[in-house]
């Protein structure tokens, strides 16, 4: 797969056995630099042995001590199948002298999520999936330096589906203010369009929201009577008080770290 994508790789003696590291060569730097990511590909038996012996989290700490700023990822190979086969073999074999104790895999993987920052795991069902993950990760690491950083609004708005045939769909997707309105929970595209047509910039709407001569109730219901257009461009219904309150409370939330649903309820 590396060859198919014209990606170079080589075997080296890394500080920690079984690890994969990436080096980025850019035009501005004469020497290649390490990417802050380290990957361990472990066979299912090796992974289970680390857990059963109580050495797995020591392995995580060792990786963290060598690479304190790196993201760590553990890729296991046929883990689910391995555990199932061992349990079936145990069930069929009545010899109690050689009993295999199932390691607490789920508890360990859960603890990685809840107790460790930037430590991930993935189980692959076959060799092809392992290869796809490594090659895909290589491509992503190469591209991520050149991607525009995403904000909370861009992450949420990019997940919004604008209906086909929607008025000026292509143009509106490039408009940051329109997409910001879409990022507010439960604000439909037609509501966002009605607001955007009345207040073409965030500043124009905030100017009204900041008017000391208006009461909070007036500001909350400011958008309720704006009329929406259907796919034919005809006005069909109003934005309504619920959506109007959501937009106001989201844009005027005092705590910037508050979750979106909490902001609109506050």
Secondary structure, 3 states (H helix, E strand, C coil): CCCCCCCCCCCCCCCCCCEEEEEECCCCCCCCEEEEEEEEEEEHHHHHHHHHCCCHHHHHHHHHHHCCCCEEEEEEECHHHHHHHHHHHHHHCCCHHHCCCCCCHHHHHHHHHHHCCCEEEEEECCHHHHHHHHHHHHHHHHHHCCCCCCCHHHHHHCCCCCCCCCCCHHHHHCCHHHHHHHHCCCCCHHHHHHHHHHCCCHHHHHHHHCCCCCCHHHHHCCCCCCEEECCCCCEEEECCHHHHHHHHHHHCCCCCCCCHHHHHHC
